[in-house]
């Protein structure tokens, strides 16, 4: 919900998730409604409903996890968090974003320099 409070997306934004218990809870769904967000969940045992996130995790596995042997769960979590926050969000260029990083694309989007879509 931190992203919702800092970015203030338009009402009707689609929040897609798997069927994890945290997303199915009445409390979480109530928060989504409070912010005017639409909830969308994957079908039971249907990873294709959540293809963008499955792709994201596949990239992380291919580019990071498959090349490391972690000594602890904590070490893995710290490495993954650093990869996402430092490399993936700020440096990794993505064709679907016009060869910009997600952060650079978001900055241009919120400045009105790229169309929604």
N, C-alpha and C positions, 0 to 999 in steps of 0.2 A: 504494500500500500504506500510505501515511501515514494515510489515513482508517481503515483496518482496525486499525492499531495504537493509534490514539487513541480510536476509538469502540467497538471490540471487538464487532462484530455477532455475532448468534447464528449457530451453524453452519447451513449450508444456504442462506445468503443468496445470491441469484442475481446474478451479475456478467455483464451482457450487454454485448457489444461487437461491433464489426464484425470483419472477418477481417484486420485489420492484422497485419503480421508480428510486431510486438511482443506481440500477444495470442495469436498462434499458437505462440510459442516454448515449448519444453519447460520452460525456466527459469521463465517467467511462470506457466504452467499449474501447475507444481509449487508455486509460492508460493500460488496460490489454494487448492490442495488442502491445503497446510500449515495454512492458516487456516480450513479447513473450508468454503470457498466453492464454490458450484456455478458452472461455466462455461457460458455460453450465447452462441452466436455467430449472427450474421445468416446467412441463406442466401446463397449466391453470387448477387450482383447483385440482392438483394432488400432494398431500403431499408425496406420495411414491417415487417420483423422488428425493426428498430431504431427504431421510430416515435417513442418518447419523446426520444431523442437527436437524431433528425432534426428534430423539432419545436423542441427547444432551440436548435439551430444556426440554424433558420429565423427564430426570434425575434431572435437576435443579429444576423443579417443585416438583418432588417427594421428593427429599432430602432437599430442602431448603424452597421454597416458600409456600408449603402446611402447613408448621409448623410455619409460622410467620404471624403476623398481622402488616402490615406496616402503619405508620401514614401518610406517604407522599410518593409521587412518587420518590422523591430524596432519601429518606431512602431506598426504595426498590432497586433503581439503585445502590446505594453504597454497599448494602449488596450482591447483585448479582455479582457486579464487584469483590468484595473481595472474594466471594466464588470461582469464576472462576480463578482469579489470584493466590490466596493463596492455596486453597484446591484442586480444580479440576485439575489445570495444574501441581501443584507441589507435591501433596500428594496422590491423589486418584489413586489407582492402577487399571489398566485396563487389563483384560484377553487378549484382542486382541493385546495388546502391550507387551505381555510376562510378565504380572504382574509388569509392570513399570508404573510410572506416565508419562503423556505426555512430561513433561520437561526432565525427565531422558531418555526416549526413544529418543527424539530429540538429546540430547547430544551424546548418543551412535551412533545414525544414522550419525550425522555430523562428528564423529570421525572415521567413517568407521567400527564400531563394530557390526552393524546389517545390514542385506541386505535391499534394497529398496523393497517395495511391500506391 
